Amino acid sequence: MWDQLVGQDDAIGEIRAAARSAHDPSEAHGAMTHSWLITGPPGSGRSNLAYAFAAALLSDGDDPDDVTERQVLARTHPDLAVLSTERVIISIDEVRTLVNSSQYSPSVSHYRVMVIEDADRMTERTSNLLLKALEEPPPRTVWILCAPSDADLLPTIRSRVRTVRLRVPAVDDVADLLVARDGVDRDLALAAAREAQSHIGMAHRLATNPGARERRAETLRLALGLHSVPAAVGAAARLVELAKADAEALTEERDAEERAAMLRTLGVESGGTVPPALRSQIKALEEDQKRRATRSLRDGIDRILLDLLSLYRDMLLRQLGSGVEAMNVSVGRELADAAEGGDPAATLAVMDAVATARRRIDANVPPALALEAMLIAAVRRSAQ
C-alpha cells in the first residue's frame, strides 16, 4: 500500500514511525497518538495514506500482512470503520453512527481504526459531535481524518489531532506511477500528469480514458475561441454539458453494478420484477445514486474551472516571458496566439473571474449562471 503514495517520503516516514511505536512504544516514544489529520491537495493521496496507516495499525508492524491489507482495501476488516460520503455534506447521523461504533473494543487487532474521508464536508454542528469523541476516546481507538487543509476544520478539532501534511507530487513521479502501475506509455503519462496538475486520480483517468482527454481538450478550445458575449453564453452551456457527460461517465457503470449487486443480494433475477416489499431498498439506493450524481457534477464543473485556471496560468507566464514550461502543451499554438493578443493585467482579471465562479458555485449559485458570468467577464477583459 505504501507503493501507491507518490512523492510523500516525509509523511510516510512519520506515519510508519508512529505505526512502529504503536506496536512497540519503546521504539519511538511519543510518536503515536489517538487522533490524526492528513491534509493535502486533491489527488495527493490523503485517503491512500490513511488506509496504509490503518493497515499498519491493524497488523503487527508498519508493514501490513497480505490478509489485513486486502481486508482494508475492501473495507471489510472487522476493526476498521470508514465514513466516505458521496454527498456534498456529511450528515450528522452518519457521524453519530461512527462515533457510537468507536466505543467498541477491537475484535481481532490491538486497535480499532476510524477513518473519515473528506472531513471538511462536516457542518459545524456535526463537527462538534465528532469533537466529543476526540476529547475522550477509548484507549485503543485511533481516529484518522482526511481534509484538503487543517483550516477546513474547526480550531477545536485541529487542537486535538496530530497533522500530517502531504505535498503536490512532482509530475515525473506521477508519470512513473502511471507507467509502472497502469502500463501507460511514458509520453502519454507525462502529458496526463502535467495536465492533471499532479492529481494522481485525474492523471490516471486522462491517461486511460480517451473520452476524458477529448472533453478536456474541448474545454480549452472553447475558452480560447471566445470573441463575443453570445459566444460566451453558448460556451457556458456547452461546459455544463461537458461536465454532465464527464459525471455520467464516472457514475453510470458504477450505478449499474450497484443495482445488479443489490438485486442479487435480494434474490431478484436480472430483468425480473422487484417485489413490492423490496422496492423501498431499491428506491433508497437510487436516492443515494442521485446524490452522488449531484456531487459528481459539481466536482466535474470544478475540474473544468481548474483546467481553465491552468490555461490562463500558462497564458500569463508566456505574456511575462517567464520561460516556465506550460501545462497545456497540446494547445500550444492557440495558447501562443491568445497570449500575444492580450496583456498580463487582463489575464489576471480573467483568473480572478474563474476563482469567483468557483466560490459562487460553492455557495450554490446555479453552475450555468456562474459560468456565463465568468466567460462574459473574460470576453470583456480581452476586448479592453
Secondary structure, DSSP 4 states (H G I P E B T S, - for coil): -GGG--S-HHHHHHHHHHHHHHH-TTTSTT---SEEEEE-STTS-HHHHHHHHHHHHHSSSSS--HHHHHHHHTT--TTEEEE--SSSSB-HHHHHHHHHHTTSPPSSSS-EEEEETTGGGB-HHHHHHHHHHHHS--TTEEEEEEES-GGGS-HHHHTTSEEEE--PPPHHHHHHHHHHHH---HHHHHHHHHHTTT-HHHHHHHHH-HHHHHHHHHHHHHHHT--SHHHHHHHHHHHHHHHHHHHHHHHHHHHHHHHHHHHHHHTPPTTPPPPGGGHHHHHHHHHHHHHHHHHHHHHHHHHHHHHHHHHHHHHHHHHTT--PPPS-GGGHHHHHHHHHTS-HHHHHHHHHHHHHHHHHHHTT--HHHHHHHHHHHHHHHHH-
